Amino acid sequence: MKNAIIYFSLISLFFFFSCGGSSQKKEVSKDKTASEKKVETKKTDNAALSTQEGMVNKLLELGIKVPEWYVFNEVNNKDGEYSISYKFNAEPGYVPTAQIWIDATLYQMTNAIGWKKKDYPSKEGKAYILSIPIDFNSRSTKNIVITYYLGGISTLGDDPKNFMLSFKYFELN
């Protein structure tokens, strides 16, 4: 009887250690592949932000749908800060409509979605920076700067200025 208990205990220990050790190694390898996939996704996302389609998709993801009266101008990437700019003609009725759209977008983002809004210094027109945490457990933030010029006094002097709208997106760790 003693021998049966000893054999049963040894067999049980053998199975316990052989099954437990391999599952821990599998979890570590799963974690590595998940983090590697996250880095690859981040690189792909950043490459996509260098295109018009990528930036428009990012704006849509953030809750911003640019009206059709804005005409695409250009996309820039400067040190991980991706920007897209638009122009529009100041035809009758467009300036008040554009101001209403900007005010509504800012209101929706700050009140409904939870972005924090601050004034942002800009020579190009009126600008705001909006920030929101990437997730609840992180200090990293998504940031977007909304700059627009709808006429009136320009800080660039007497030179004629185009009516414009631009968005700059970046993340801070």
RACORWO-V105202 format. One record per residue. RES is the residue in three letters. PHI is phi in radians with two decimals (NA if undefined). BURIAL is b if it has 9 or more other ideal C-beta (glycine too) atoms within 8 Angstrom, else e. D_CENTER is the distance of its C-alpha to the mean C-alpha in Angstrom with 2 decimals. Layout:
BEGIN
res & phi & burial & d_center
RES & PHI & BURIAL & D_CENTER
RES & PHI & BURIAL & D_CENTER
END
This chain:
BEGIN
res & phi & burial & d_center
MET & NA & e & 67.36
LYS & -1.06 & e & 66.02
ASN & -1.09 & e & 65.26
ALA & -1.12 & e & 63.34
ILE & -1.16 & e & 61.14
ILE & -1.14 & e & 60.52
TYR & -1.06 & e & 59.67
PHE & -1.10 & e & 57.38
SER & -1.14 & e & 55.61
LEU & -1.10 & e & 55.22
ILE & -1.13 & e & 53.85
SER & -1.10 & e & 51.43
LEU & -1.10 & e & 50.22
PHE & -1.02 & e & 49.91
PHE & -1.15 & e & 47.68
PHE & -1.07 & e & 45.66
PHE & -1.29 & e & 44.82
SER & -1.24 & e & 44.38
CYS & -1.35 & e & 41.91
GLY & -1.15 & e & 39.96
GLY & -1.17 & e & 39.45
SER & -1.25 & e & 38.02
SER & -1.22 & e & 35.45
GLN & -1.15 & e & 34.05
LYS & -1.13 & e & 33.71
LYS & -1.12 & e & 31.95
GLU & -1.10 & e & 29.38
VAL & -1.09 & e & 28.69
SER & -1.16 & e & 28.33
LYS & -1.11 & e & 25.98
ASP & -1.09 & e & 23.77
LYS & -1.10 & e & 23.84
THR & -1.19 & e & 22.93
ALA & -1.15 & e & 20.01
SER & -1.22 & e & 18.62
GLU & -1.13 & e & 19.50
LYS & -1.11 & e & 17.71
LYS & -1.11 & e & 14.47
VAL & -1.13 & e & 14.95
GLU & -1.09 & e & 15.88
THR & -1.10 & e & 12.89
LYS & -1.07 & e & 10.62
LYS & -1.10 & e & 13.10
THR & -1.13 & e & 13.12
ASP & -1.05 & b & 9.42
ASN & -1.12 & b & 9.90
ALA & -1.14 & e & 13.15
ALA & -1.15 & b & 11.95
LEU & -1.20 & b & 9.79
SER & -1.45 & b & 13.28
THR & -2.07 & e & 14.67
GLN & -1.05 & e & 15.01
GLU & -1.07 & e & 14.42
GLY & -1.10 & b & 11.18
MET & -1.22 & b & 9.77
VAL & -1.09 & b & 11.55
ASN & -1.11 & b & 10.15
LYS & -1.11 & b & 6.44
LEU & -1.08 & b & 8.17
LEU & -1.09 & b & 10.18
GLU & -1.07 & e & 7.73
LEU & -1.49 & b & 6.81
GLY & 1.66 & e & 10.61
ILE & -2.03 & b & 11.66
LYS & -2.01 & e & 14.54
VAL & -1.30 & e & 16.21
PRO & -1.09 & e & 20.00
GLU & -1.21 & e & 22.28
TRP & -1.30 & e & 24.30
TYR & -1.43 & b & 21.66
VAL & -1.85 & e & 22.41
PHE & -0.96 & e & 19.90
ASN & -1.95 & e & 20.82
GLU & -2.84 & e & 18.74
VAL & -2.11 & b & 15.59
ASN & -2.25 & e & 15.53
ASN & -2.32 & b & 14.18
LYS & -2.23 & e & 15.60
ASP & 0.93 & e & 15.23
GLY & 1.42 & e & 11.63
GLU & -1.85 & b & 10.69
TYR & -1.70 & b & 10.09
SER & -2.36 & b & 11.82
ILE & -2.32 & b & 13.55
SER & -2.23 & b & 16.71
TYR & -2.29 & b & 19.17
LYS & -2.21 & b & 22.82
PHE & -2.68 & b & 25.26
ASN & -1.48 & e & 28.97
ALA & -1.46 & e & 30.32
GLU & -1.33 & e & 32.53
PRO & -0.93 & e & 34.27
GLY & 1.58 & e & 32.11
TYR & -1.31 & b & 28.73
VAL & -1.11 & b & 28.14
PRO & -1.09 & e & 28.68
THR & -1.12 & b & 26.68
ALA & -1.12 & b & 23.70
GLN & -1.12 & b & 24.05
ILE & -1.10 & e & 24.25
TRP & -1.11 & b & 21.08
ILE & -1.10 & b & 19.15
ASP & -1.05 & e & 20.81
ALA & -1.14 & e & 20.13
THR & -1.12 & b & 16.37
LEU & -1.10 & b & 16.21
TYR & -1.09 & e & 18.57
GLN & -1.07 & b & 16.74
MET & -1.18 & b & 13.41
THR & -1.40 & b & 15.50
ASN & -1.65 & e & 18.17
ALA & -1.50 & e & 17.11
ILE & -1.63 & b & 13.53
GLY & 1.78 & e & 14.08
TRP & -1.23 & b & 11.99
LYS & -1.66 & e & 14.29
LYS & -1.95 & b & 15.51
LYS & -2.41 & e & 17.55
ASP & -1.12 & e & 19.44
TYR & -2.31 & b & 18.35
PRO & -1.18 & e & 21.17
SER & -2.68 & b & 21.35
LYS & -1.53 & e & 24.38
GLU & -1.56 & b & 23.00
GLY & 2.65 & b & 23.22
LYS & -1.42 & e & 21.71
ALA & -2.54 & b & 18.24
TYR & -2.33 & b & 16.06
ILE & -1.96 & b & 13.17
LEU & -2.06 & b & 11.19
SER & -2.33 & b & 9.81
ILE & -2.62 & b & 9.30
PRO & -1.07 & b & 9.92
ILE & -1.12 & e & 7.88
ASP & -2.63 & e & 11.28
PHE & -1.18 & e & 14.72
ASN & -1.70 & e & 16.30
SER & -2.17 & e & 14.02
ARG & -1.56 & e & 14.17
SER & -1.18 & b & 10.83
THR & -2.25 & b & 8.45
LYS & -1.59 & b & 5.08
ASN & -2.32 & b & 7.01
ILE & -2.41 & b & 7.96
VAL & -1.84 & b & 11.60
ILE & -1.87 & b & 13.63
THR & -2.09 & b & 16.98
TYR & -2.60 & b & 19.89
TYR & -2.38 & b & 23.61
LEU & -2.06 & b & 25.96
GLY & 1.87 & e & 29.26
GLY & 1.60 & e & 31.55
ILE & -1.29 & e & 32.02
SER & -1.77 & b & 29.92
THR & -1.39 & e & 29.40
LEU & -1.64 & e & 30.00
GLY & 1.67 & e & 33.69
ASP & -1.51 & e & 35.87
ASP & -1.09 & e & 34.26
PRO & -1.10 & e & 33.15
LYS & -2.16 & e & 29.42
ASN & -1.34 & e & 27.46
PHE & -1.23 & b & 25.64
MET & -2.63 & b & 21.94
LEU & -2.54 & b & 18.37
SER & -2.47 & b & 15.37
PHE & -2.24 & b & 11.65
LYS & -2.09 & b & 10.24
TYR & -2.02 & b & 6.62
PHE & -2.76 & e & 6.77
GLU & -2.05 & b & 6.74
LEU & -2.04 & e & 10.25
ASN & -1.68 & e & 12.44
END
